Amino acid sequence: MNVGIDTPVLCKEGVDRDGVRPDAILSFSSLTIIGLASSEGSKVPVTLVRSVSFPAHRYTNGESQCTELDSDGWESLPLPVGKPHLEIKLGRCLGTGRIGSVYTARVLRVLDRPGGTPILNPPIDVSTKLVVKVVKPTNCRSLARETWFYERLSEAEGYQGAVVPLCYGFYTTSTASIESPSSRPVRINAWIDKKGKHVPLDLSKSREFGDGLPDEVLYNEDYYVDQRTCRKDSPWCNWRPDPSNPLLGVLVLERLGKTYSREDFDNAPRSRKDLADLIDDLSSASIVHDDFKFNNVVRSRTQVVCQRHGYAHAWRVIDFDRSSKWGKTVQEDNTILPRFYREQFATKDPIFFLGTPEGYDECL
């Protein structure tokens, strides 16, 4: 199944025809990674193409009176066609989580197409530091869902780069398409743990819903299945891993700093207000993070002023594969909710993240 694009169109520059630089998430059509795969000890370049995201059902907290169809902004973004090709080199592994591993990466070149020539005025500086989230072959739908939330948190609306990291897109390729010069088997290094054990290539037969995304849990009335078709029409809706030809998927993001810590919480009271404001930012986009904890809040490396709070947040929120988005057609959502209530709603269990938002008033 092809869930991306086959051949990027030749492009001469990293800016649109009107001279405006595109948002990060729309900047590239394809990607080559050095250091992700190897064969007989030699690195094998891997070229991937942009892939669509996976929309979610609307979160309604059990409210079923959804008489209007608020579909605006719910569909996946169109794939960026005819955009430049990005070449990067993978660095060290920063950590491994539920659905995959995260690696540092640096930009090598920006070309007009795969195997083409360098372009003038590229949409990303070669000094830009990146991270690459390499998903396990069984969890590509989860990474497609996480991408959908980054699309909802657009750079143009002041979220990416100010509240969450800049996102440079979701890319996939079949492992069968990766060729080594020696024609020997290719190994995906991120799928091998420190003990040399390979990650599973298939799901347990007992797992009816594959990755087990939050809106797919049986008898969960918190999510409303309305007339939107973008989710059920998505190629990811019925996708399942193919152990004979595993799909390789990666998400490319802006690199950030260290994760938030208990020491930050104890010694920097101002940081608690910053985190509460980040929750408020997500709430303004109707997004519930659902896994808001210390290691999903990371130090920013830039000073981008938040459009909603008027100052530069020192932190960014990451990891949206378990998140939810509510609509604006439920009666209670049409009411202007108190800020404190929104923060509680976004965390669901504020005690899990000490001081946010219950300690919010102490930080004002």
Buried (B, 14 or more C-beta within 10 A) or exposed (E): EEBBBEEBEEBEBBBEEEEEBBBBBBBBBBBBBBBBBBBEEEBBBBBBBBBBBBBBBBBBBEBEEBEEEBBEEBBBBEBBEEBBBBBBBBBEBBEBEEBBBBBBBBBBBBBBBBEBEEBEEBBBEEEBEBBBBBBBBBBBBBBBBBBBBBBBBBBEBBBBBBBBBBBBBBBBBBBEEBEBEEEEEBBBBBBEEEEEEEBBBEBEEEEEEBBBBBBBEEEEEBBBEBEBEBBEEBBBBEBBBBEEEBBBBBBBBBBBEEBBBEEBBEEBEEBBBBBBBBBBBBBBBBBBBBBBBBEBBBBBEEEBEBEBBEEEBBBBBBBBBBBBBBBEBBEEBEEEBEBBEBBBBBBEEBEEBBBBBBBBEEBE
